[in-house]
Amino acid sequence: MGEYNAQDGEALKRYIRDIPDFPKKGIVFRDITPLLANSDGYKSAVDLLISQLEGMPVDAVAAPEARGFIVGTSVASALGVGFIPIRKPGRLPYNTKSYAYEKEYGRDTVEMHSDAVSCGDRILLVDDLLAVGGTANACAELIRKSKGTVAGMGFLIELDYLGGRESILRENPDMDIYSVIRYKE
């Protein structure tokens, strides 16, 4: 894989706004909108993620809504591959496959078009944030359910202290996981 400089990821933290007690008390929300608003900062973040993925063979990039779409389409464009949207139920206009899963605060479901992934396709899963890993694991299962392979996972931000990486590796022991900005606490 390509060269990645963790110090560059650390420098990008200046574009991440911390919002305490959102969406509920005790949670610090890592807001990427200042990063998205800064063209140089956002380009650097995407370039850093891409630098970790160089040489990885992928047929498409998939990402869950909504902020994952922003990062996912940028990565897909940079890699020269197509993009697969993964959405909440009832938001895709064609036949879908779905996967229901437990989250830390309830049950959720993800869906994608039934023809989005072909047998053997290598799909890179991308999102803005890795927290506890539930959404990433659900999206990976949906891709596998469609006979595709998850080639790896890439995130702009990883909250190490919530154990998402460990959760993913419990479900997918050989998964390659890449993050640009990591928060230890």
N, C-alpha and C positions, 0 to 999 in steps of 0.2 A: 504494500500500500504506500501511498504518498507520504510526504513530509508533513507533520503536524507539530506546531509549536504551541504548547499549552499556555505560554505567556501571552500569546496573541489572544487566546480565548479569555484569559483573565482580563486583558485590557478592554475587551468588549463588555465587561460587566458594567462599565460606566453608562452604557446605553439601556440597561435593564432597570426598570423602576420597581421598587419594592412597595407593595400596598398591603399594610397590615390589616388583619381581620377581614379579608375578602377571599372567598365568598362567604366565609363565616368566621366567627371569633376563633382566634388561635392560629389561623392560617396566614402565611405571608405569601401573597400572590406575586409571582415574578412576571411583570408586565413587559412584553416585548415590543409594544407599540413605539416607544422612543427609538429602538433599534431599527424597526421597519421604516421610521420616518427619516432616518439618516442614511442616505444612499451609500456613502462610503462604509459606514458601519455594517449595514446589512450585506453589502457586497463582500466585505471581509469575512463575515460570518458564514455566508454560503461558500465562499472560496475555501475557508478552513475546513468545512464539512466535506467538500468535494476533494480536497487534498488527501483526506483520509480514505477516500473511496477509489482513488485512481487504480485502474487495473482490475477492479471488481466487475466481472461480467454480469450485466443486468439487462433484462428485456423491457422493464418498465419500473416506474416509481409509483407506489401507492401511499396514500396519506389519509388520515381521518379528518373529518371536518372539525372545526372551521380553520383554526390557525395552522393546522397541518397542511391545508391546501396551499397556503402562502409559501411555506418552506418547500413543500413537495413539488410544486410546479416549477419553482426556481431550480431545484436540483435536477428535475427531469429535463428541463431545457438545457442546463449546463452539460448533462450527460448525453444529450441527443436521443432521449428515449421518450416514450409516451407516459402519460399520467393516468392513474386509476383513482377516482374519488371513492372513499369509504364514508358512508353517511349513516345518519340515524334513520330508523324505519320510516317508510312512506315518502321519502324525499327523492328517490330515483325513479325515472319514468318508465323503465323497462323491467323485464323479469329480473328478479334479484335472488341472491343467496344471502342468508343471514346467520348470525351467530350471537347467541345471548350469553351474557356473562355477569358475574357478581362484581360490583365495585365496592369501594370502602363505605359507601353510603347508599347502597341499593343495587338494583338490577338494571342492566342496560343491554342494548342490542346494536350491532353494527351490520350494515348491509353494503353490498356492491353488486353491480350488474353481473348476471350469471355468465355472460360471455367475456368478462373483463380479463380473466386469466385463463390461459390454455394450459393443457397438461405439459409439465416440464418448464414452464416459464419461470425465470429467475426474477423475483420481485424484491426491490429495495423498499423497505418500509421507512417512511420519514415522518417526523412530527416535530412540533415546536418544543415539546417538553416531555421529559421522562420523569414521572413522579413515582407512583407505586407499581407501574407496569401493567395494570389491568387492561387498559385500552390497547397497548402494544401487543400483549398476548392474545387478545381477542381478534385483532386485525390479522395477526400471524396465523391464527387458527382458521380464519375465514379464507385466507390465501391458500393454505394447505387443503382445506375442504374443496377448493376448486382445482386441486391437483397441481398447484404451483409450488415453488420453493421460495422461502424467504432467504434471499441472498445475504441480507444483513439489515441492520437498523441504524438510522441516523437521527440525531436530535440536536436542536440548537442548544437547549439547556437540559442538564441533568441535575436533579436534586438527590445527591448521593445519600443523604440522611433518611430518605423515605424507602430505600431498598428496592427500587424499581429494577435495577440491573440484576440483582439477585433473583427477583421474581421471574424475570425473563429467562435467566439461565437455568432456573429450576424446571421451567417448561420446555426450554430449548437449549440444552447444555452446550451445544457447539456454535451458538449464535455469536456473530461478530456485531458488537455494539459500539457506535461512534458518537461522541458528544463534543460540542465545541466549547460550551461554557459549563463548568461544573461547580456546584455549591456543596461544600462539605457539611454545612449546617445552616 
